[in-house]
Amino acid sequence: MWDGMFEAFSGAHYAALAAAALVLLGIAAGRRALRSPRADKAFRKGLAAILLLCEVSLQLSYVFEGSWWAGSLPFQLCSLTLLLSALLLLTGWKSLLPVIVFLGTLGALQALLTPNLDETFPQFRYFQFFIAHIGIMATAVYAVAVRQYRPTLRSTAEAWIWLHILAVPAAIVNGLTGTTNFMFLARKPSTASLLDVLAPWPWYLLQLELVAIAMFLLLYGGLKWLDKKTRRRSQ
């Protein structure tokens, strides 16, 4: 039952999605308790340590298996937002908030729903993949629910700019190696994803620009609506 390749919307997938929901809802429900200085510090350091451990353990696994190469570099969008999430948690650098809330949330959410994953439960890569992506989303929920970050239209533009900044090293490595596919800039992923409904390469890259803007605005509007609804209840 648990051997072989990972299958989307299998028992192992639903278990991971359920774990994600529990973690995110737990952070939102415990937001007031997490605002105390002691709890806040412990949470930030603990989550940052988990995120960094995920990336370090992944890189070490490649080394021990003798499979480390240029494609193992952390230039996928979720790998980059993972590292930036840890940096945000440790430093509180506010300029990173749009990156995590917009890019981290949308990138990790897509990864959780359509995982580009080979190994299934109880293999290492299964746990590393889902813990890492849940951690990214947990950072975003922490920023919004605990630290009460409220994105603006300007921050949506900043997130869009950050998306292109993060794509630069990915595109350079893709061009130099000719085999890597960081941020799926060179081709669509081999596993099922939302990119399957878009045009062939390179036209889907232009379509993704519009999709990114629409998703940013949708997330911005959703948080705005949720904030207004919360205020009305409190009144």
C-alpha positions in Angstrom: 0.0 0.0 0.0 2.8 2.4 0.9 5.4 1.2 -1.6 6.2 2.6 -5.0 5.6 6.0 -6.6 3.5 8.8 -5.0 0.0 9.1 -6.4 -2.0 12.3 -6.2 -5.2 12.2 -4.2 -4.2 8.9 -2.7 -4.4 8.1 1.0 -0.9 9.4 1.6 -1.8 12.7 -0.2 -5.0 13.2 1.7 -3.1 12.5 5.0 -0.6 15.2 4.1 -3.4 17.7 3.2 -5.2 16.9 6.5 -1.9 17.6 8.4 -1.5 20.9 6.6 -5.1 22.0 7.4 -4.6 21.1 11.1 -1.3 23.0 11.4 -2.7 26.1 9.6 -6.0 26.2 11.5 -4.0 25.6 14.8 -1.9 28.7 14.2 -5.0 30.8 13.4 -6.9 29.5 16.4 -3.9 30.0 18.7 -3.0 33.4 17.3 -3.6 35.3 20.6 -1.5 32.9 22.7 1.3 33.2 20.1 1.5 36.9 20.5 3.1 36.7 23.9 6.8 37.4 23.6 7.9 34.1 24.9 5.6 32.0 22.7 6.3 34.2 19.7 10.0 33.7 20.0 9.8 30.0 20.5 7.4 29.6 17.6 9.6 31.7 15.2 12.8 29.9 16.1 11.2 26.5 16.1 9.6 26.9 12.7 12.7 28.5 11.2 14.7 25.5 12.5 12.3 23.1 10.9 12.4 24.9 7.5 16.2 25.0 7.5 16.4 21.4 8.5 14.2 20.4 5.6 16.5 22.1 3.1 19.7 20.9 4.7 18.5 17.3 5.0 17.4 17.3 1.4 20.8 18.5 0.2 22.6 16.0 2.4 20.4 13.2 1.0 21.5 14.0 -2.5 25.1 14.0 -1.4 24.9 10.7 0.4 23.1 9.1 -2.5 25.7 10.4 -4.9 23.0 12.2 -6.9 23.8 15.9 -6.1 24.2 18.1 -9.1 23.2 21.5 -10.4 19.6 20.5 -10.4 19.8 20.1 -6.6 20.4 23.8 -6.1 17.6 25.6 -4.2 16.3 27.6 -7.1 12.8 26.3 -7.3 10.3 28.9 -6.2 9.3 26.9 -3.1 13.0 26.3 -2.1 13.6 30.0 -2.4 10.5 31.0 -0.4 11.5 28.4 2.2 14.8 30.0 2.8 13.3 33.5 2.8 10.6 32.3 5.2 13.3 31.1 7.7 15.0 34.5 7.2 11.8 36.4 7.9 11.1 34.3 11.1 14.7 34.9 12.4 15.1 38.6 11.5 11.6 40.0 11.2 12.7 41.7 7.9 9.4 43.3 6.8 10.4 43.6 3.2 10.0 39.8 2.9 6.4 39.8 4.0 4.9 40.2 0.5 7.2 37.4 -0.8 6.0 35.0 1.8 2.4 35.9 2.0 1.9 36.0 -1.8 4.6 33.9 -3.4 5.0 31.5 -0.5 1.3 30.9 -0.1 0.4 30.4 -3.7 3.5 28.4 -4.6 3.3 26.1 -1.6 -0.5 25.7 -2.1 0.0 24.5 -5.6 2.7 22.2 -4.6 0.5 20.6 -1.9 -2.4 20.2 -4.3 -0.4 19.0 -7.3 2.9 17.6 -5.8 5.9 17.1 -8.1 6.9 14.1 -6.0 8.2 10.6 -6.7 8.5 9.0 -3.2 5.4 8.2 -1.1 4.8 7.4 2.6 6.9 6.5 4.6 9.9 7.5 2.5 12.1 10.4 3.4 11.3 12.6 0.4 7.6 12.4 1.2 8.0 13.8 4.7 10.6 16.4 3.6 8.4 17.6 0.8 5.2 18.1 2.8 6.8 19.4 6.0 8.7 22.0 3.9 5.6 23.2 2.1 3.4 23.2 5.1 6.1 25.2 6.9 6.1 27.9 4.2 2.3 28.2 4.4 2.6 28.2 8.2 5.0 31.2 8.0 2.5 33.1 5.9 -0.4 32.3 8.2 1.7 33.4 11.2 2.5 36.7 9.5 -1.2 37.4 8.8 -2.9 35.9 11.8 -0.3 36.4 14.6 1.7 39.4 13.5 -1.4 40.9 11.8 0.3 41.8 8.6 -2.2 43.3 6.1 -1.1 43.3 2.4 -1.8 46.4 0.3 -2.0 46.9 -3.5 1.5 48.1 -3.3 2.6 44.9 -1.7 1.0 42.9 -4.4 3.2 44.8 -6.9 6.2 44.2 -4.7 5.5 40.4 -4.7 5.2 40.5 -8.5 8.6 42.2 -8.7 10.1 39.7 -6.3 8.8 36.9 -8.4 10.9 38.1 -11.3 13.9 38.8 -9.1 13.8 35.2 -7.9 13.4 33.9 -11.4 16.8 35.4 -12.5 19.1 32.9 -10.9 16.8 30.0 -11.9 16.8 31.1 -15.6 20.5 31.6 -15.6 21.2 28.1 -14.2 18.6 26.6 -16.6 20.4 28.3 -19.5 23.9 27.2 -18.4 23.0 23.5 -17.8 20.4 23.0 -20.5 18.9 20.3 -18.3 17.6 21.9 -15.2 14.0 23.3 -15.0 14.0 25.6 -12.0 10.7 27.4 -11.5 9.5 25.4 -14.5 10.8 28.1 -16.8 12.4 25.6 -19.3 9.4 23.3 -19.7 6.3 22.0 -17.9 6.7 19.5 -15.0 6.5 15.9 -15.9 3.8 15.3 -13.3 0.3 16.7 -13.4 0.0 20.4 -12.5 -2.0 23.5 -13.2 0.4 24.3 -16.1 -1.2 21.5 -18.1 -4.1 23.7 -19.0 -1.9 26.4 -20.4 -0.3 26.8 -23.8 3.0 25.0 -24.8 6.4 26.5 -23.9 7.3 29.3 -24.1 3.8 30.8 -24.4 2.7 29.5 -21.0 5.3 31.8 -19.4 3.4 34.8 -20.7 0.1 33.3 -19.5 1.7 32.8 -16.1 2.3 36.5 -15.8 -1.5 37.1 -16.0 -2.2 34.1 -13.8 0.2 35.5 -11.1 -1.4 38.9 -11.2 -4.9 37.5 -11.0 -3.9 35.2 -8.1 -2.2 38.0 -6.2 -5.2 40.2 -6.5 -7.5 37.3 -5.5 -5.5 36.6 -2.4 -5.3 40.3 -1.6 -9.1 40.6 -2.0 -9.7 37.5 0.1 -7.6 38.7 3.0 -9.3 42.1 2.8 -12.7 40.5 2.9 -11.7 38.3 5.8 -10.3 41.2 7.7 -13.6 43.2 7.3 -15.6 40.2 8.4 -13.4 39.7 11.5 -13.8 43.4 12.4 -17.6 43.2 12.2 -17.7 40.2 14.5 -15.5 41.9 17.0 -17.8 45.0 17.0 
